[in-house]
Amino acid sequence: MINADASERFMSAPWLDSTDREIKHELLGVLAEERAKKGTTLLSQGQPNDHLSFLIEGTVELDRVTGGRRDVITTLTPPAVFGTTSFFQPTPPRVSVHATTDVWLLTLHHPSYQMLRRDHPRAAEALALAVVRALSERFDLLDKLFSEHIAKPAHSPAKNASEWSNFRSRLFEEHSI
């Protein structure tokens, strides 16, 4: 049974705004409440991922190691969701997630998700839509931040804007779906 405070935090997350309360309760029924100490690795770059996590308290840092160099990508604060792309694809995550404070999570593991899909397909669809909303927000933010960056005077705005436009086009043209 998930703590009432954890339930309320999850149910009030912005990506679930348009989801009815009954479906939110079905989702809560398959989530595991977890806590982790500061410094815990919650997701490991390049390792199989079997879960999707909803951060309801604390902060986590996403980083990527490339060529021996560690780059911090971002810090997430509640409400946030992580593990999204590697949960829905058979590929390991391209980032690691580390707790930078003690954290409180609601976690969905693959077996529970399969049960949700079988027993409560409307709730599974609502979860998938919530993840799509979260990813869409991140993509829109990436586009906004990158567009602002290339428009700064230190860059050639016309050339960079054209390159960014070409890059955005490639995102939709070069896919394997």
Secondary structure, DSSP 8 states (H G I E B T S, - for coil): ---HHHHHHHHT-GGGTTS-HHHHHHHHTT-EEEEE-TT-EEE-TTS---EEEEEEES-EEEEEEETTEEEEEEEE-SSEEESHHHHHSSS--SSEEEESS-EEEEEEEHHHHHHHHHH-HHHHHHHHHHHHHHHHHHHHHHHHHHHHHHTSTTS-HHHHHHHHHHHHHHHHHS---
